[in-house]
């Protein structure tokens, strides 16, 4: 009988197979590695008492043919199960190291939990929704339940900045504007009143006076000016929370793609498996996978959740000479949101001197692994006209001088998904996603919410009913709202990926 070479104390991973002169030729069911080789088992090789096959270090080798074997993990001590060690066992594992995952890992570490933060790409990568040079923070929302969350998040942003010793948030005012009868804009005003947010409603002429003629509105439009807004530097902000998490003992591991989450058959805990074959073990798990959330949940549970990735484009426009100060954050220019079709948003000149960020709040559906990285022609045409009409000729409107690709993760109602994964996972796995292009500012409070959910079973100070998956069972469109959707979605044929 052909016997296989054994090296004592070596875990049966792909790497171990190579070192034992066993060639990996494929993967069988449940991720088991199918190998072929030409070694012999060393004298003293033991048979596994559980599955009656030969052991290779920490794994079992089962004869399939004279030249092909399977490698299966076994528990230390020869019992089929988990191969735990101090290096791969944690109380909490967070999957996805964007702003939501980094904040969640930080919050878990504040609770004294041993925590692992994983990302499938490099840390601070630009393939998701947490990179770049600016995001807005604003209290004004058509939905009042978001305004209260922003107030909580603002306090946590300030707390984190004081802990790390540098700034990532730069305060300014917010300007919301549109035709006076716009239902979304009227909902913003009602929300401001209900949450006691300080605001002023201005006519189009008053808006022009307020901002020195830098914003030009039609006569039947109004503006809503509010405090408590600002610009956040996103890449720097994600780095800040990762730094704070690392200080608290969080382990950060990038280029580690998670392919599965399951219950351990022996300990009852959770096993997180990766594309490389590494396994990690935990009591609790938080999934903040951004545009990859739908794919991962489908792989883990077989369930389709209504989160659609969109590819969007961030645009920077050149301010004409002599007006640079007028549109800068130092000059008092606000972040703004222009309601209507299209919905357009902006941040004042900060990250690139002489340029102002103006973009359409929308994009085209895509597979996050097959995006085009190319600006959409129709949206660029809309923006050219918009910039020409709204800035009084003070901003070059022929086209943006700089563009950046970004991702949204859309739900049908544009509300977040923050909930237990349920089924076999019960309340041990929490998912947080579908932030629909308006989540970055909420990172710190989302981190607190998901940490409380996964550790305590409930979260304080937030109306969780709006974010539960069960809303889509009652209505495929989710939460019912009296105003129009904010995010524009293009369904042009070229926008879809197979």
C-alpha positions in Angstrom: 0.0 0.0 0.0 1.3 3.5 -0.9 2.0 5.5 2.3 2.5 9.2 2.6 5.4 11.0 4.2 4.6 12.7 7.6 6.3 15.6 9.3 5.4 15.9 13.0 3.7 19.1 14.2 3.0 20.5 10.8 -0.6 21.7 10.0 -1.9 20.2 6.8 -2.2 23.4 4.8 -1.4 24.0 1.1 2.1 25.2 2.3 2.7 22.1 4.4 1.7 19.9 1.4 4.4 21.7 -0.7 7.0 21.2 2.0 6.1 17.6 2.3 6.5 17.1 -1.5 2.8 16.6 -1.9 1.4 18.5 -4.9 -2.0 20.2 -4.6 -4.1 19.4 -7.6 -7.5 20.8 -6.6 -10.1 21.3 -3.9 -12.8 18.8 -3.0 -16.1 19.4 -1.2 -16.2 21.7 1.9 -12.9 23.3 0.8 -10.8 20.1 1.4 -7.5 20.1 -0.5 -7.1 17.3 -3.1 -3.4 16.5 -3.4 -1.1 14.0 -5.2 2.4 13.2 -4.3 5.3 10.8 -4.3 6.4 10.5 -0.7 6.0 7.8 1.9 4.7 8.0 5.4 7.6 8.1 7.9 7.8 5.4 10.4 5.5 6.3 13.4 2.8 7.8 11.3 -0.4 7.4 13.2 -3.9 6.6 12.0 -6.7 8.9 13.0 -9.0 7.2 15.4 -12.0 9.3 14.2 -12.0 8.8 10.5 -9.6 5.8 10.2 -7.2 7.5 7.8 -3.6 8.5 7.9 -2.5 11.8 9.5 -0.2 14.3 8.0 0.9 16.6 10.8 -2.3 18.3 12.0 -4.4 16.9 9.1 -5.9 13.6 7.9 -4.9 12.0 4.6 -7.5 9.5 3.1 -6.5 7.2 0.3 -8.6 7.9 -2.7 -6.4 6.3 -5.5 -2.8 5.2 -5.4 -1.8 8.8 -6.2 -4.6 11.1 -4.9 -5.5 12.0 -1.3 -7.8 14.4 0.6 -6.5 16.7 3.4 -9.0 17.4 6.1 -8.6 19.4 9.3 -8.6 17.6 12.6 -8.8 18.8 16.2 -5.5 18.8 18.1 -5.2 15.5 19.9 -6.4 13.5 16.9 -10.1 14.3 17.0 -11.9 15.7 14.0 -12.7 19.4 14.5 -11.0 22.8 15.0 -7.3 23.5 14.8 -7.3 26.5 17.2 -4.2 28.4 18.5 -3.7 31.7 20.3 -2.8 33.2 16.9 -6.2 32.3 15.2 -8.7 32.5 18.0 -10.5 35.7 18.9 -13.6 36.9 20.7 -14.7 39.0 17.8 -13.8 38.9 14.1 -14.7 41.8 11.8 -14.8 41.1 8.1 -14.2 44.2 6.0 -11.8 47.0 7.0 -13.4 50.1 5.5 -14.8 52.8 7.8 -17.6 50.6 9.2 -15.4 47.6 10.0 -12.5 49.8 11.4 -15.0 51.6 13.7 -16.5 48.3 14.7 -13.1 46.8 15.5 -12.2 49.9 17.6 -15.5 49.7 19.5 -15.0 46.0 20.2 -11.5 46.7 21.5 -12.8 49.4 23.8 -15.0 46.7 25.4 -11.8 44.7 26.0 -12.5 42.0 23.4 -9.7 40.3 21.5 -10.5 41.3 17.9 -9.3 40.5 14.4 -10.0 42.9 11.5 -9.8 41.3 8.1 -9.9 42.8 4.6 -9.7 41.0 1.2 -7.5 43.8 -0.3 -4.7 46.0 1.0 -5.6 48.1 4.0 -6.7 51.6 2.9 -7.4 50.3 -0.7 -9.4 52.3 -3.2 -11.7 49.5 -4.5 -14.6 50.1 -2.1 -16.5 53.0 -0.5 -14.0 54.3 2.2 -11.2 55.9 0.2 -10.6 59.3 -1.3 -10.2 62.8 0.1 -13.6 64.1 1.2 -17.0 63.0 2.5 -19.7 65.3 4.0 -21.2 65.2 7.4 -24.6 66.9 7.7 -27.4 66.7 10.2 -30.1 67.5 7.6 -32.0 64.4 6.4 -35.5 63.9 5.2 -35.7 61.0 7.7 -35.4 62.2 11.3 -34.0 58.9 12.5 -30.8 59.7 10.6 -30.4 63.2 12.1 -30.3 61.8 15.6 -27.6 59.3 14.5 -25.5 62.0 13.0 -25.5 63.9 16.3 -24.3 60.8 18.1 -21.7 60.2 15.4 -20.4 63.7 15.6 -19.6 63.3 19.2 -17.7 60.0 18.5 -15.7 61.7 15.7 -14.6 64.3 18.2 -13.7 61.7 20.7 -11.6 59.7 18.3 -9.8 62.9 17.1 -8.9 63.7 20.7 -7.6 60.2 21.3 -5.4 60.1 18.2 -4.2 63.7 18.3 -5.0 64.9 14.8 -8.0 66.1 12.7 -10.0 64.3 10.1 -13.2 66.4 10.3 -13.2 70.0 9.2 -16.4 71.9 10.2 -18.5 74.2 7.9 -22.1 74.8 7.2 -24.6 72.8 5.1 -26.7 74.2 2.3 -29.7 72.1 1.0 -31.6 73.6 -1.9 -34.2 72.9 -4.5 -37.6 73.9 -5.8 -39.7 75.1 -2.9 -42.3 72.3 -3.5 -39.8 69.4 -3.5 -41.1 66.8 -1.1 -37.6 65.7 0.0 -36.6 69.3 0.8 -39.8 69.9 2.7 -39.1 66.7 4.6 -35.6 68.0 5.5 -37.2 71.1 6.9 -39.7 69.1 8.9 -36.9 66.8 10.2 -34.9 69.9 11.3 -37.9 71.1 13.3 -38.6 67.7 14.9 -34.9 67.2 16.0 -34.3 70.8 17.1 -31.5 71.2 14.5 -30.7 74.9 14.0 -31.6 76.0 10.5 -32.7 78.9 8.3 -34.9 78.9 5.2 -33.7 81.4 2.6 -35.1 82.6 -0.7 -33.0 82.3 -3.9 -31.9 85.9 -3.6 -31.0 85.4 0.1 -28.9 82.4 -0.8 -27.0 84.5 -3.4 -26.4 87.2 -0.8 -25.4 84.6 1.9 -22.7 83.1 -0.3 -21.6 86.2 -2.2 -23.2 85.2 -5.5 -21.3 81.9 -5.5 -24.6 79.9 -5.7 -27.2 80.9 -8.2 -30.8 79.5 -7.8 -34.0 80.0 -9.8 -36.6 82.3 -8.3 -38.9 79.4 -7.2 -36.1 77.6 -5.3 -35.2 77.9 -1.7 -32.1 77.1 0.4 -31.9 75.6 3.9 -28.7 76.6 5.8 -27.8 74.6 8.9 -24.9 74.2 11.3 -23.2 71.0 12.4 -21.9 70.0 9.0 -18.3 69.5 7.8 -15.9 67.7 5.5 -14.3 64.4 6.5 -11.0 63.1 5.0 -12.0 59.4 4.5 -8.7 57.6 3.9 -7.2 59.5 6.8 -10.3 58.7 8.9 -10.1 55.0 8.3 -6.4 55.0 9.1 -7.3 56.9 12.4 -9.7 54.2 13.6 -7.3 51.4 12.5 -4.6 53.1 14.5 -6.8 53.4 17.6 -7.9 49.8 17.2 -4.3 48.6 16.9 -3.3 50.6 20.0 -6.0 48.6 21.8 -4.6 45.3 20.6 -6.7 44.6 17.5 -5.0 42.4 15.0 -5.2 43.8 11.4 -4.8 41.4 8.5 -5.2 42.4 4.9 -5.2 40.5 1.6 -7.3 37.9 3.3 -10.5 37.1 1.4 -13.1 35.4 3.5 -15.0 32.6 1.7 -17.1 31.2 4.5 -18.5 31.4 8.0 -19.9 28.3 9.8 -20.6 26.9 13.2 -17.9 24.7 14.7 -19.2 21.1 15.1 -17.1 20.8 18.3 -17.0 24.1 20.1 -20.2 25.6 18.9 -18.3 28.8 18.1 -17.8 30.3 14.7 -15.2 29.3 12.1 -14.2 31.9 9.5 -12.5 30.4 6.4 -10.4 32.2 3.8 -9.4 31.7 0.2 -5.8 30.9 1.3 -7.0 28.1 3.5 -6.4 29.9 6.8 -9.1 29.4 9.4 -10.0 31.8 12.2 -12.2 31.1 15.2 -14.4 33.4 17.3 -17.4 33.7 19.5 -18.9 36.7 17.6 -18.6 38.0 14.0 -19.4 41.3 12.4 -19.7 41.5 8.6 -19.1 44.9 7.0 -18.2 43.8 3.5 -19.5 46.8 1.6 -20.2 46.1 -2.0 -19.2 42.5 -1.5 -21.9 42.0 1.2 -24.5 40.4 -1.1 -21.9 37.9 -2.5 -20.6 36.9 0.9 -24.0 36.5 2.5 -25.1 34.4 -0.5 -22.1 32.2 -0.1 -22.6 31.7 3.6 -26.3 31.3 3.9 -27.7 30.9 0.3 -29.9 33.9 1.0 -30.2 36.8 -1.4 -30.3 40.1 0.4 -31.4 43.3 -1.5 -28.1 45.2 -1.7 -27.0 46.3 -5.2 -23.5 47.7 -5.8 -23.4 50.8 -7.9 -20.3 52.3 -9.6 -20.2 56.1 -9.2 -17.8 58.8 -10.2 -16.4 61.6 -8.0 -15.7 64.8 -10.0 -13.5 67.8 -9.3 -14.0 71.1 -11.2 -11.6 74.0 -11.6 -12.5 77.2 -10.0 -11.8 80.3 -12.1 -9.0 82.5 -11.1 -9.8 85.1 -8.5 -12.7 83.0 -7.0 -10.7 80.3 -5.3 -11.3 81.7 -1.8 -15.0 82.0 -2.4 -15.5 78.3 -2.8 -13.0 77.2 -0.1 -13.8 75.8 3.4 -11.6 78.6 4.8 -13.7 81.1 3.0 -16.9 79.7 4.6 -18.3 77.9 1.6 -20.7 75.1 2.7 -21.1 71.5 1.9 -24.3 71.3 -0.1 -27.0 69.0 -1.5 -29.1 70.0 -4.5 -32.4 68.2 -4.5 -34.1 67.3 -7.7 -33.2 65.3 -10.8 -30.3 64.9 -10.7 -29.5 65.1 -7.0 -26.1 66.8 -6.9 -23.8 67.2 -3.9 -20.6 69.1 -3.2 -17.8 69.7 -0.7 -16.0 73.0 -0.6 -12.4 73.4 -1.9 -10.1 71.7 0.6 -8.2 68.6 -0.5 -7.2 70.0 -3.9 -6.6 73.8 -3.9 -8.5 75.6 -6.6 -10.8 72.6 -7.3 -14.3 72.0 -6.0 -15.9 68.6 -5.7 -19.3 68.4 -7.4 -20.9 65.0 -8.3 -24.2 63.3 -9.0 -25.6 61.2 -6.2 -26.0 58.1 -8.2 -24.4 55.5 -10.5 -24.8 52.3 -12.5 -25.3 48.8 -11.2 -22.2 46.6 -11.4 -20.4 43.6 -10.2 -17.8 45.0 -7.7 -15.2 42.7 -9.2 -15.9 43.8 -12.8 -16.4 47.5 -12.6 -15.5 49.7 -15.6 -13.7 52.5 -13.7 -15.0 54.9 -16.5 -17.2 57.9 -15.9 -20.7 57.6 -17.3 -21.2 59.9 -20.2 -24.8 60.8 -19.5 -24.0 61.8 -15.9 -21.1 64.0 -17.1 -23.4 65.8 -19.5 -25.9 66.5 -16.7 -23.1 67.8 -14.5 -21.7 70.1 -17.1 -25.1 71.8 -17.5 -25.6 71.9 -13.7 -22.2 73.5 -12.9 -22.7 76.1 -15.7 -26.1 77.1 -14.2 -25.4 77.0 -10.5 -22.1 78.7 -10.0 -22.6 82.0 -11.9 -19.8 81.4 -14.3 -17.1 81.2 -11.6 -16.4 77.5 -12.1 -15.1 76.0 -15.4 -17.9 73.8 -16.7 -16.4 72.2 -19.8 -15.7 69.1 -17.8 -14.1 67.9 -14.6 -10.3 68.1 -14.3 -10.1 65.1 -12.0 -12.4 62.0 -11.5 -12.3 59.1 -9.1 -14.3 55.9 -9.1 -16.2 54.9 -6.0 -18.8 52.4 -5.0 -22.3 52.6 -3.4 -24.1 49.7 -1.9 -27.8 50.3 -2.5 -30.9 49.0 -0.8 -34.3 49.5 -2.4 -35.4 52.1 0.2 -31.9 53.6 0.6 -31.9 52.7 4.3 -29.2 50.7 5.9 -29.1 47.0 6.7 -28.0 46.4 10.3 -29.2 43.1 11.7 -28.4 39.7 13.0 -27.7 37.2 10.2 -30.0 34.7 12.1 -30.8 31.1 11.1 -28.0 28.9 12.4 -25.9 31.9 13.5 -28.6 33.3 15.8 -27.3 36.6 17.3 -23.6 35.7 16.9 -23.2 37.2 13.5 -24.2 40.8 12.7 -24.2 42.3 9.2 -24.0 46.0 8.5 -24.2 47.2 4.9 -26.4 48.8 2.2 -25.3 52.3 3.3 -26.6 53.7 -0.1 -24.1 56.5 -0.6 -24.8 58.2 2.7 -23.1 56.1 5.4 -19.5 57.3 5.8 -20.4 60.0 8.3 -22.1 57.4 10.4 -19.1 55.2 10.8 -18.4 55.8 14.5 -22.0 55.3 15.5 -22.5 52.3 13.3 -19.4 50.8 15.0 -21.0 51.3 18.4 -24.4 49.9 17.2 -23.0 46.7 15.7 -20.7 46.1 18.7 -23.6 46.5 21.1 -25.7 44.2 18.9 -23.2 41.4 18.6 -22.0 41.6 22.3 -25.2 42.6 24.1 -28.0 41.5 21.7 -29.4 45.0 21.4 -28.3 48.6 20.7 -29.2 51.8 22.6 -30.3 55.1 21.2 -31.3 54.0 17.7 -34.5 53.0 16.0 -33.4 49.6 14.7 -36.7 48.7 13.1 -35.8 50.8 10.1 -32.7 48.7 9.4 -33.8 45.1 9.9 -33.9 42.7 7.0 -37.4 41.6 7.8 -38.7 44.9 6.3 -38.1 43.4 2.8 -40.2 40.4 3.7 -43.1 42.7 4.4 -42.5 44.9 1.3 -39.8 44.2 -1.3 -39.3 48.0 -1.6 -38.6 48.2 2.2 -39.6 51.2 4.2 -42.4 53.3 2.7 -41.5 57.0 2.3 -43.6 60.0 1.1 -40.7 61.6 -0.8 -38.7 60.6 -3.9 -35.7 58.4 -3.9 -32.4 60.4 -3.5 -30.0 58.2 -5.5 -30.2 58.1 -9.3 -29.6 54.7 -10.8 -28.8 54.3 -14.5 -29.9 51.0 -16.1 -28.2 51.5 -19.5 -27.3 48.2 -21.1 -23.6 48.8 -20.7 -24.0 49.4 -17.0 -24.6 45.7 -16.2 -22.0 43.1 -15.5 -22.4 39.4 -16.0 
